[in-house]
Amino acid sequence: MGRLEGHPADLHGRALPALIARRIDVLVPTTSAVVLGSTQAMPENEAMGLDVVRRRSGGGAVLVTPDDPVWVDVDLPAGDPRWSDDVGRSFLWLGEAWAAALAALGLDGAVHRGPFEPGRWGRTVCFAGRGPGEVFVEGAKVVGLAQRRTRAGARFQCAVLRRWEPERLIEAVVATAERAAAQRDLPALARGLDIEGEAVVSAFVSALAS
């Protein structure tokens, strides 16, 4: 298990090793940034002083800051007992681990087991959609997942919200004509845990070990 600090672009740009082994890394950005999915269009809006970074995995935009969300990368080699060739199903074991971690923290988390359901906003804002393995508390998303994979294995990128304040993200990536609707819809689609990051990581590591 490791801890890495750096600019969000450098943290997202880390290459997958030729030989992937089981590994957990806690990533801590040194600055705030809007992180776009691999196929997401560049925003037309000003990012309000935020850096704009593109990650290599799919999905909508995430606002990362030095303390939120809790960012954990999990490397898994192909052939591991938890490995699945089915990309959608490959997230489920990880979602179960996060749900167990939330249970240890006193929260009842439900794992989404169906296909990707973007709804109106999920292709624009990550925490507005529902992807396989992602975890919800009382219907609101708290754990977002993405992955990069090669023949050697996969890197699962996990983001756990400590706070959910979508206004800055709306200003950065939502078209001006749609902002009023986004401001109406997005607050109810996700929620923050309001729990210290170290406690979240500790509960997750314990869940993986059980």
N, C-alpha and C positions, 0 to 999 in steps of 0.2 A: 504494500500500500504506500502511495506517495502523495505529496502535496506540491503542486506546481503553481507558481505565481507568474503573471505576465500580461501583456496586452491581449485582449480577446482574440485578435487576429492570429497571434502566435499560438495561443492555446488551441484554437480551432484548427490551425494549420499543421499540428503535429502529425507526422507520418505514421502510418501503421507499420510496425516492425515486420520484417520478412517472416520471422517465427513469432507467432503470437502466443503468449502464455496468459494464464489467469492473472488479472491485475486490476486493482482499484486505484484511481487517482482522484483526489479532491483538487479542483481547479479554482483558483482565486484570481479574478481579473484585477488588474491594477488601475483600471479606469472604466467608466461606463460606456456602453456601446449598444447600438441596435444591431442585432445579429440576424441576417436574412437567411432563409433557406436557399438551397443550392440552385433552384430554378425560379426563385421569386424575383420579380422585376424590381429594379432599383426604384426607391420611392421618388415621387415628384416633389415631395415637400422638403422643407428645411428640417434637418434632424435636431433642431434646437440645441446646437452645440455638442451633440453626441457624435462619436465616431460611428461609421456604418461599416459593418464587417459581413462578409459572406462565408457561411460554413459549407462543408462538403456534403452534409446530409440534408434531406428534404424537410418540408414543412414551412410554417409561417414564421414571422419575425418574433424574436424574444429580446426584451430589454435586459441586459446584464449589467450589474453594478458590483462593486467589490464585496458586498455582503448579501446580495439577493439576485437571482435565486441561488440556493445551494446547488453547486454544479459538481457532479460526480461522473467520471468516465469509467466504464467497466469493460475490460478486454476479455474476450472469451475465444479460445481456439476452436477451430472446426474439429469435430470429433469428440468434443467434450460431452459428457452426459446431458448437459443442459442445451446443447446445440440443436438447432432445427434448420433444415434447408428451406423451410417455408418462412419467408421473411416476416409475414404477419404473426405467425405462431411463435416465432423466435423471441418475441418480446414478453410472452406471457409469464415465464418463470421470473423474469425481472420485475414485472408488475406485482406478482405475488410477494416477492421479497419486500418491495416497497410497502405494500399493504400490511404485511406483518410488522414492518418497522413503525408504521403509523399506529397500528394497534398497540404496540408497546408504549407509544407516546399518548395513548388515550383517545385515539381517533379511529373511527370506523371507515376504512377506505374500501371502495369497490373498484375492481379491475375491469376495464373495458375489454371484452373478449371478441367483439365484432370487428368488421373492417373499418377503415378510416372513414369517419363521418365529418366532413369539414363544416357542414352547415353554411351559413352566410359568410362567416368571418374566418374560418379555420385555415384557409389558404393564405390569408393575410397576417393573422395573429395566431401564433402557435397555441396559446392557451385557450383559444376559442373553439378548437376542434376536438374530436375524439379519435385517438389512434389506438391500435392494439396494445394492450399492456398498460396503458396510461391509467392513472389512479384518480378517483373522484371521491370527495367527501360531501355528502348531502347534495349530490348532483353537480358540484362545482369542481373543476379540475385543479388538482394540486401538484401532480407529478406529470411532467411532459417527457417523452422519450423520442429519441432518434437513433439511427445507427449508420455506420459505414462498415462495409464488409469486403473482404478479399477472399481468395481461396484458402488463405491461412486462418481466417477467423473474422471476428467482428469487434468493433468498438461501439458500445452502447453509450450514448450521451444522455444523462439524466439531469433534469432541472426541477428542483423542488421549491415552490414559491414560499417565501417567508412573508411577503406582502403582495397584495394585488392592487395596484394603482395604475390602471391602464391609460390614464390621460396622456402621459408623455409618449407612449407607444402609438396612440391614436394620432397625435400630432405629427409623428414621424412617418407613418406608413399608410394611413388611411386617407383616401382622396377627400379633398375639402367638402365636396358635395355629399359625402357619406358620413361625415364626422358626427353629425347630430344623431344618426341612427346607431353608430358605433358607441357613442357615449351612453345611449339608452340601453343597448344590448350587452356590452362587454362586462360591466361590473358583476353581473350575476353568473357569468360563465366560468369563473375561476375564483379562487380564494387563497389567501396566505395562511400559513400555519402559525405565525407569530411564535415560533420556537427557535432557540439558538441553533445555528448551523452545526456546531459540534455535536449537539444532542441528536440532531437528525442523522448525521453521518454515523455516529456510534450505534444508533438503533438499527440502521441499515446493515452495517457490518455484522452485528449480532444476528440479524435475521438471515443473512447469507450463510452464517456458520451453523445455524440450527438445522 
